[in-house]
Amino acid sequence: MRGCFPAPAVISGAGSSTMTQIVLGGRRKKDPFELPVCSSTSTCFALLIHKEHNQQSQIQRQRQRRRECVWLSERRKWKGGRSVGVALQVQQQQCTYESREDKEWVVVNFYHFVFIKDAEAEVAKHLSFLEGRDIRGRIYVNQQGINAQYSGPLRDALAYVEWLRGDERFSDILVQISAALNGHAFPKLKLRYKPSLVQLEGGISHLPLLDPSMRATPLTPSEWRKRLEAVNTTTEASNKDLKTNQILLDVRNGYEWDIGHFNGARRPDVDCFRSTSFGLFQPEVIAADPLENVDKEKTDILMYCTGGIRCDVYSTILRQQGFQNLYTLKGGVSHYLENEGPVQWVGNLFVFDSRLSLPPPAYKPEAITKPNRHEVSKNNTFAQCYICSLQVCELRHRNCANLDCNLLYLCCMNCVKDLRGCCCLECTGAPRLRPVLPGFQRYKKWHTYRDTISQSKLTT
């Protein structure tokens, strides 16, 4: 790569000259390993050996740095709908990788549906590669593919992606990267075989996920934005009793929707994706089914989720139910925010790690190369406190202080104070009550608080 390092050195004057010089790009510079005038043959020989060793080491370091710089400066390019890079922008003229790779932390997300003959052996291979690398997160593998969310220093995080892409089965994976400003976003590494790559009632192992024709047609972020504009135009027209032929469907959890979603989207009246059953016309949920009475052959169904995997799963189910025109947002909302920004998007994006919520600017490439502490979106008009229903000013969830409840909910600071971090009055009297966390932190394991709470009860 041009600009990171000078051309290879050409050594001259290595005979009896008292000053060795190097030719760099047509200019002569003083050798950093310049030898003094030797007082004896043996001394000069020893110095030459030392000099040669240092020069070889320096060249090896330069080659390694050049490879790393090429990787870090790789930009996302689309060729036939395929991503061949990661969205990291670095200055090509000066590559300051030494401090960046060890000090910058990132969260990486990707998934890929592909047949894996021996999933247990695949897990062992991944564990072997990650041994000694500082990676934490959830990486699940089975016969249908891989689903990964993990954090780590930039060097280790990208090394895993590069290693994985070296396998032709995973060469075209779409990788999402965002900054982790406070180090790891996960407490530990869980890399194992899992029967279902995503949680859904009844499992997903029986679904034909390896057949692309059974999944929805993926739309690039720019294509999705154009369709959104059409959806919202259609929605306005439908208010005038005109027929709607497009439906924008949010297949995420209720708490994800609460802090951010696309304008004009619909979602079923369920709390968790795993229990989502819209489009299946079950009697107990048909009243809240966004796809009730929809023409399966003439209606375009546009689905989105955080990273894309849940849409691929559910679109396969809908395809089996006879829906013909199914479309998904390729790479999910995170990929859209990175490429299109918050156009047609309202609020923040819920993430399944310690960060909990990210504002749209967090997904722009400059947020990774020049991380800032992005504040959550404020002055929203849709997010309400779970307890008092007043508008909340911070789009971040918290867990109920009652361990046996652990409800994830939005709450204003007044209600947090009044109910001591609980979601309701009943939970304030629970036996396993954790302390109120300042700000929007995540609770640790119960034993972290158990001994302290027991000791406090003994002294009161």
ZAKE-751427 format. One line per field, with one value per residue (C-alpha): residue in one letter; y, z, x; residue number from 1. Coordinates in steps of 0.25 Angstrom, whole numbers, padded with zeros to 4 digits. Example, Ala and Ser with C-alpha at 12.3 -4.5 7.8 and 13.67 -1.06 7.14 Angstrom:
REM ZAKE-751427
r c(A, S)
y c(-0018, -0004)
z c(0031, 0029)
x c(0049, 0055)
k c(1, 2)
REM end
This chain:
REM ZAKE-751427
r c(M, R, G, C, F, P, A, P, A, V, I, S, G, A, G, S, S, T, M, T, Q, I, V, L, G, G, R, R, K, K, D, P, F, E, L, P, V, C, S, S, T, S, T, C, F, A, L, L, I, H, K, E, H, N, Q, Q, S, Q, I, Q, R, Q, R, Q, R, R, R, E, C, V, W, L, S, E, R, R, K, W, K, G, G, R, S, V, G, V, A, L, Q, V, Q, Q, Q, Q, C, T, Y, E, S, R, E, D, K, E, W, V, V, V, N, F, Y, H, F, V, F, I, K, D, A, E, A, E, V, A, K, H, L, S, F, L, E, G, R, D, I, R, G, R, I, Y, V, N, Q, Q, G, I, N, A, Q, Y, S, G, P, L, R, D, A, L, A, Y, V, E, W, L, R, G, D, E, R, F, S, D, I, L, V, Q, I, S, A, A, L, N, G, H, A, F, P, K, L, K, L, R, Y, K, P, S, L, V, Q, L, E, G, G, I, S, H, L, P, L, L, D, P, S, M, R, A, T, P, L, T, P, S, E, W, R, K, R, L, E, A, V, N, T, T, T, E, A, S, N, K, D, L, K, T, N, Q, I, L, L, D, V, R, N, G, Y, E, W, D, I, G, H, F, N, G, A, R, R, P, D, V, D, C, F, R, S, T, S, F, G, L, F, Q, P, E, V, I, A, A, D, P, L, E, N, V, D, K, E, K, T, D, I, L, M, Y, C, T, G, G, I, R, C, D, V, Y, S, T, I, L, R, Q, Q, G, F, Q, N, L, Y, T, L, K, G, G, V, S, H, Y, L, E, N, E, G, P, V, Q, W, V, G, N, L, F, V, F, D, S, R, L, S, L, P, P, P, A, Y, K, P, E, A, I, T, K, P, N, R, H, E, V, S, K, N, N, T, F, A, Q, C, Y, I, C, S, L, Q, V, C, E, L, R, H, R, N, C, A, N, L, D, C, N, L, L, Y, L, C, C, M, N, C, V, K, D, L, R, G, C, C, C, L, E, C, T, G, A, P, R, L, R, P, V, L, P, G, F, Q, R, Y, K, K, W, H, T, Y, R, D, T, I, S, Q, S, K, L, T, T)
y c(0000, 0014, 0024, 0015, 0011, 0015, 0006, -0006, -0001, -0003, -0004, 0002, 0005, -0008, -0010, -0002, 0010, 0016, 0021, 0012, 0018, 0014, 0019, 0022, 0026, 0032, 0040, 0036, 0035, 0031, 0017, 0016, 0005, 0013, 0006, 0013, 0012, -0002, -0004, -0019, -0029, -0037, -0025, -0020, -0034, -0035, -0021, -0025, -0038, -0029, -0019, -0030, -0036, -0023, -0019, -0033, -0031, -0017, -0022, -0033, -0023, -0013, -0025, -0029, -0014, -0012, -0024, -0019, -0005, -0011, -0019, -0007, 0003, -0007, 0000, -0007, -0008, -0015, -0024, -0031, -0030, -0036, -0029, -0031, -0022, -0015, -0001, 0004, 0017, 0020, 0030, 0023, 0034, 0031, 0018, 0019, 0005, 0002, 0009, 0008, -0007, -0009, 0003, 0003, -0007, -0011, -0020, -0029, -0036, -0045, -0058, -0067, -0079, -0090, -0105, -0109, -0124, -0126, -0114, -0119, -0120, -0106, -0101, -0107, -0101, -0087, -0089, -0093, -0080, -0071, -0077, -0066, -0055, -0045, -0048, -0049, -0051, -0061, -0069, -0081, -0091, -0103, -0110, -0098, -0088, -0078, -0066, -0057, -0045, -0042, -0031, -0029, -0020, -0016, -0026, -0038, -0035, -0033, -0045, -0054, -0048, -0050, -0064, -0068, -0061, -0070, -0081, -0081, -0085, -0071, -0063, -0054, -0051, -0037, -0032, -0020, -0013, -0002, 0004, -0001, 0011, 0004, -0009, -0022, -0021, -0036, -0043, -0055, -0064, -0074, -0081, -0094, -0103, -0098, -0105, -0092, -0080, -0071, -0074, -0077, -0085, -0099, -0097, -0094, -0106, -0111, -0099, -0099, -0087, -0092, -0090, -0075, -0076, -0079, -0066, -0052, -0044, -0035, -0020, -0012, 0000, 0010, 0001, 0000, 0015, 0016, 0006, 0013, 0026, 0018, 0011, 0024, 0030, 0018, 0019, 0034, 0029, 0018, 0028, 0033, 0019, 0015, 0000, -0002, -0012, -0011, -0014, -0010, -0021, -0020, -0034, -0030, -0031, -0021, -0014, -0012, -0005, 0004, 0012, 0012, 0008, 0012, 0022, 0014, 0001, -0009, -0020, -0031, -0029, -0039, -0036, -0045, -0050, -0064, -0064, -0056, -0063, -0053, -0057, -0071, -0067, -0073, -0070, -0065, -0054, -0051, -0038, -0033, -0039, -0028, -0038, -0042, -0042, -0038, -0043, -0052, -0051, -0036, -0030, -0026, -0030, -0022, -0028, -0022, -0026, -0022, -0030, -0038, -0052, -0052, -0046, -0058, -0068, -0062, -0059, -0074, -0077, -0067, -0073, -0087, -0080, -0075, -0061, -0058, -0044, -0044, -0034, -0032, -0021, -0027, -0026, -0020, -0007, -0006, -0007, 0003, 0014, 0012, 0015, 0023, 0030, 0032, 0035, 0030, 0024, 0029, 0028, 0019, 0004, -0006, -0015, -0028, -0025, -0016, -0003, -0006, 0006, 0013, 0026, 0025, 0033, 0021, 0013, 0023, 0019, 0031, 0026, 0014, 0021, 0034, 0029, 0039, 0037, 0038, 0042, 0035, 0042, 0052, 0060, 0048, 0048, 0033, 0026, 0026, 0022, 0008, 0012, 0026, 0027, 0040, 0043, 0038, 0047, 0035, 0024, 0013, 0001, -0004, -0017, -0018, -0019, -0031, -0042, -0052, -0042, -0036, -0028, -0020, -0007, 0008, 0017, 0032, 0035, 0039, 0025, 0019, 0027, 0025, 0009, 0007, 0002, -0008, -0008, -0008, -0007, -0022, -0024, -0015, -0025, -0037, -0046, -0045, -0030, -0024, -0010, 0002, 0004, 0018, 0022, 0011, 0000, -0015, -0024, -0034, -0048, -0050, -0054, -0041, -0034, -0046, -0046, -0030, -0031, -0042, -0034, -0022, -0029, -0034, -0021, -0014)
z c(0000, -0004, 0007, 0019, 0017, 0008, -0003, 0001, 0005, -0005, 0003, -0003, 0002, 0010, 0007, 0014, 0015, 0029, 0027, 0021, 0013, 0009, -0004, -0001, -0013, -0020, -0008, 0001, 0016, 0027, 0032, 0045, 0048, 0044, 0049, 0055, 0049, 0054, 0062, 0059, 0049, 0059, 0065, 0051, 0048, 0061, 0058, 0044, 0049, 0059, 0048, 0038, 0049, 0053, 0038, 0036, 0048, 0044, 0030, 0036, 0045, 0033, 0025, 0036, 0039, 0024, 0024, 0036, 0030, 0017, 0026, 0034, 0022, 0014, 0011, 0008, -0007, -0013, -0025, -0029, -0015, -0008, 0003, 0002, 0013, 0026, 0028, 0035, 0030, 0033, 0027, 0017, 0018, 0032, 0039, 0054, 0056, 0068, 0078, 0071, 0070, 0085, 0090, 0082, 0085, 0076, 0075, 0063, 0058, 0047, 0043, 0031, 0027, 0021, 0022, 0033, 0033, 0046, 0055, 0067, 0060, 0054, 0069, 0073, 0061, 0065, 0079, 0075, 0067, 0078, 0089, 0094, 0087, 0096, 0090, 0098, 0093, 0088, 0076, 0072, 0062, 0056, 0043, 0038, 0040, 0050, 0058, 0065, 0074, 0081, 0086, 0087, 0083, 0069, 0065, 0071, 0066, 0052, 0052, 0055, 0043, 0034, 0038, 0036, 0022, 0018, 0018, 0005, 0012, 0020, 0009, 0007, 0021, 0024, 0036, 0045, 0054, 0064, 0075, 0089, 0097, 0111, 0107, 0106, 0103, 0108, 0121, 0115, 0103, 0099, 0087, 0086, 0078, 0079, 0072, 0068, 0064, 0068, 0079, 0073, 0079, 0072, 0068, 0054, 0051, 0042, 0034, 0019, 0023, 0014, 0002, -0002, -0010, 0002, 0009, 0006, -0005, 0002, -0001, 0000, 0009, -0002, -0008, 0005, 0007, -0006, -0002, 0011, 0004, -0004, 0008, 0015, 0003, 0002, 0017, 0015, 0003, 0011, 0021, 0009, 0008, -0003, -0004, 0003, -0005, 0004, 0019, 0027, 0038, 0050, 0055, 0067, 0082, 0088, 0097, 0084, 0077, 0089, 0087, 0072, 0059, 0045, 0042, 0037, 0043, 0049, 0059, 0066, 0080, 0086, 0095, 0090, 0076, 0080, 0082, 0069, 0061, 0052, 0038, 0043, 0046, 0060, 0066, 0079, 0072, 0060, 0065, 0067, 0054, 0044, 0033, 0035, 0022, 0014, 0000, 0000, -0015, -0017, -0004, -0002, 0012, 0016, 0029, 0037, 0050, 0056, 0048, 0038, 0044, 0050, 0037, 0029, 0039, 0039, 0024, 0022, 0031, 0023, 0010, 0015, 0018, 0004, 0004, -0009, -0009, 0003, 0005, 0016, 0020, 0017, 0029, 0037, 0043, 0047, 0033, 0029, 0039, 0035, 0020, 0020, 0034, 0041, 0029, 0033, 0046, 0059, 0072, 0076, 0073, 0084, 0084, 0092, 0099, 0111, 0103, 0102, 0093, 0081, 0074, 0059, 0058, 0066, 0053, 0044, 0040, 0047, 0060, 0059, 0055, 0063, 0074, 0082, 0094, 0086, 0095, 0093, 0086, 0094, 0092, 0086, 0085, 0086, 0097, 0110, 0125, 0128, 0141, 0140, 0125, 0124, 0113, 0116, 0112, 0111, 0102, 0110, 0117, 0131, 0138, 0150, 0163, 0167, 0162, 0160, 0152, 0144, 0134, 0124, 0123, 0120, 0133, 0137, 0148, 0157, 0157, 0158, 0171, 0176, 0174, 0177, 0163, 0162, 0152, 0161, 0176, 0178, 0174, 0184, 0195, 0188, 0195, 0185, 0183, 0176, 0179, 0170, 0159, 0156, 0142, 0132, 0136, 0135, 0147, 0150, 0155, 0168, 0177, 0174, 0183, 0192, 0202, 0203, 0205, 0215, 0223, 0223, 0228, 0240, 0244, 0244)
x c(0000, 0005, 0008, 0009, 0024, 0036, 0041, 0050, 0064, 0076, 0089, 0102, 0116, 0117, 0132, 0143, 0134, 0133, 0119, 0108, 0097, 0083, 0076, 0061, 0052, 0064, 0069, 0081, 0079, 0088, 0087, 0080, 0090, 0103, 0116, 0127, 0141, 0146, 0158, 0160, 0155, 0147, 0140, 0136, 0131, 0123, 0117, 0113, 0106, 0098, 0095, 0090, 0081, 0075, 0072, 0066, 0057, 0053, 0049, 0041, 0034, 0031, 0025, 0016, 0012, 0009, 0000, -0007, -0009, -0014, -0025, -0028, -0030, -0039, -0052, -0065, -0068, -0080, -0078, -0091, -0097, -0085, -0077, -0062, -0057, -0060, -0064, -0051, -0045, -0031, -0021, -0013, -0001, 0002, -0002, -0002, -0006, 0004, -0005, -0018, -0019, -0016, -0024, -0036, -0048, -0059, -0071, -0072, -0085, -0087, -0095, -0095, -0104, -0095, -0095, -0085, -0083, -0076, -0081, -0073, -0060, -0063, -0065, -0051, -0044, -0050, -0046, -0032, -0030, -0035, -0027, -0018, -0026, -0034, -0048, -0061, -0075, -0085, -0081, -0091, -0088, -0097, -0100, -0107, -0096, -0090, -0096, -0085, -0085, -0072, -0063, -0048, -0036, -0036, -0024, -0030, -0045, -0040, -0031, -0042, -0050, -0038, -0036, -0050, -0051, -0039, -0049, -0057, -0070, -0069, -0062, -0074, -0079, -0084, -0077, -0083, -0073, -0075, -0067, -0067, -0062, -0060, -0053, -0060, -0075, -0077, -0073, -0067, -0066, -0077, -0072, -0080, -0090, -0104, -0116, -0123, -0114, -0126, -0137, -0151, -0162, -0161, -0146, -0141, -0133, -0145, -0145, -0139, -0130, -0118, -0127, -0126, -0139, -0147, -0142, -0146, -0139, -0128, -0128, -0116, -0117, -0120, -0130, -0137, -0137, -0144, -0154, -0157, -0160, -0170, -0176, -0178, -0184, -0194, -0197, -0201, -0210, -0216, -0221, -0230, -0236, -0227, -0221, -0208, -0199, -0186, -0184, -0172, -0170, -0162, -0158, -0150, -0154, -0163, -0152, -0144, -0156, -0158, -0145, -0144, -0151, -0153, -0165, -0177, -0173, -0183, -0180, -0188, -0193, -0183, -0171, -0161, -0157, -0156, -0172, -0174, -0185, -0191, -0194, -0198, -0212, -0213, -0227, -0221, -0212, -0220, -0226, -0211, -0206, -0201, -0202, -0216, -0225, -0212, -0212, -0200, -0198, -0199, -0194, -0179, -0174, -0162, -0155, -0144, -0137, -0123, -0113, -0122, -0122, -0136, -0142, -0135, -0141, -0155, -0156, -0154, -0166, -0174, -0170, -0175, -0188, -0189, -0185, -0178, -0172, -0163, -0151, -0141, -0131, -0117, -0108, -0120, -0122, -0107, -0103, -0113, -0109, -0095, -0098, -0110, -0110, -0123, -0132, -0146, -0141, -0146, -0138, -0126, -0123, -0123, -0111, -0109, -0097, -0093, -0095, -0110, -0113, -0106, -0109, -0109, -0095, -0088, -0089, -0082, -0068, -0062, -0068, -0058, -0045, -0048, -0057, -0065, -0074, -0087, -0099, -0112, -0123, -0131, -0144, -0151, -0166, -0169, -0161, -0169, -0166, -0171, -0176, -0182, -0183, -0176, -0166, -0152, -0140, -0130, -0132, -0126, -0132, -0129, -0132, -0142, -0134, -0142, -0133, -0145, -0152, -0140, -0150, -0143, -0151, -0150, -0151, -0149, -0140, -0151, -0157, -0143, -0142, -0156, -0156, -0141, -0138, -0150, -0161, -0173, -0176, -0177, -0163, -0157, -0160, -0154, -0144, -0133, -0132, -0120, -0115, -0119, -0109, -0105, -0107, -0109, -0100, -0102, -0104, -0094, -0096, -0104, -0092, -0086, -0097, -0101, -0090, -0090, -0105, -0105, -0094, -0102, -0115, -0106, -0101, -0115)
k c(1, 2, 3, 4, 5, 6, 7, 8, 9, 10, 11, 12, 13, 14, 15, 16, 17, 18, 19, 20, 21, 22, 23, 24, 25, 26, 27, 28, 29, 30, 31, 32, 33, 34, 35, 36, 37, 38, 39, 40, 41, 42, 43, 44, 45, 46, 47, 48, 49, 50, 51, 52, 53, 54, 55, 56, 57, 58, 59, 60, 61, 62, 63, 64, 65, 66, 67, 68, 69, 70, 71, 72, 73, 74, 75, 76, 77, 78, 79, 80, 81, 82, 83, 84, 85, 86, 87, 88, 89, 90, 91, 92, 93, 94, 95, 96, 97, 98, 99, 100, 101, 102, 103, 104, 105, 106, 107, 108, 109, 110, 111, 112, 113, 114, 115, 116, 117, 118, 119, 120, 121, 122, 123, 124, 125, 126, 127, 128, 129, 130, 131, 132, 133, 134, 135, 136, 137, 138, 139, 140, 141, 142, 143, 144, 145, 146, 147, 148, 149, 150, 151, 152, 153, 154, 155, 156, 157, 158, 159, 160, 161, 162, 163, 164, 165, 166, 167, 168, 169, 170, 171, 172, 173, 174, 175, 176, 177, 178, 179, 180, 181, 182, 183, 184, 185, 186, 187, 188, 189, 190, 191, 192, 193, 194, 195, 196, 197, 198, 199, 200, 201, 202, 203, 204, 205, 206, 207, 208, 209, 210, 211, 212, 213, 214, 215, 216, 217, 218, 219, 220, 221, 222, 223, 224, 225, 226, 227, 228, 229, 230, 231, 232, 233, 234, 235, 236, 237, 238, 239, 240, 241, 242, 243, 244, 245, 246, 247, 248, 249, 250, 251, 252, 253, 254, 255, 256, 257, 258, 259, 260, 261, 262, 263, 264, 265, 266, 267, 268, 269, 270, 271, 272, 273, 274, 275, 276, 277, 278, 279, 280, 281, 282, 283, 284, 285, 286, 287, 288, 289, 290, 291, 292, 293, 294, 295, 296, 297, 298, 299, 300, 301, 302, 303, 304, 305, 306, 307, 308, 309, 310, 311, 312, 313, 314, 315, 316, 317, 318, 319, 320, 321, 322, 323, 324, 325, 326, 327, 328, 329, 330, 331, 332, 333, 334, 335, 336, 337, 338, 339, 340, 341, 342, 343, 344, 345, 346, 347, 348, 349, 350, 351, 352, 353, 354, 355, 356, 357, 358, 359, 360, 361, 362, 363, 364, 365, 366, 367, 368, 369, 370, 371, 372, 373, 374, 375, 376, 377, 378, 379, 380, 381, 382, 383, 384, 385, 386, 387, 388, 389, 390, 391, 392, 393, 394, 395, 396, 397, 398, 399, 400, 401, 402, 403, 404, 405, 406, 407, 408, 409, 410, 411, 412, 413, 414, 415, 416, 417, 418, 419, 420, 421, 422, 423, 424, 425, 426, 427, 428, 429, 430, 431, 432, 433, 434, 435, 436, 437, 438, 439, 440, 441, 442, 443, 444, 445, 446, 447, 448, 449, 450, 451, 452, 453, 454, 455, 456, 457, 458, 459, 460)
REM end
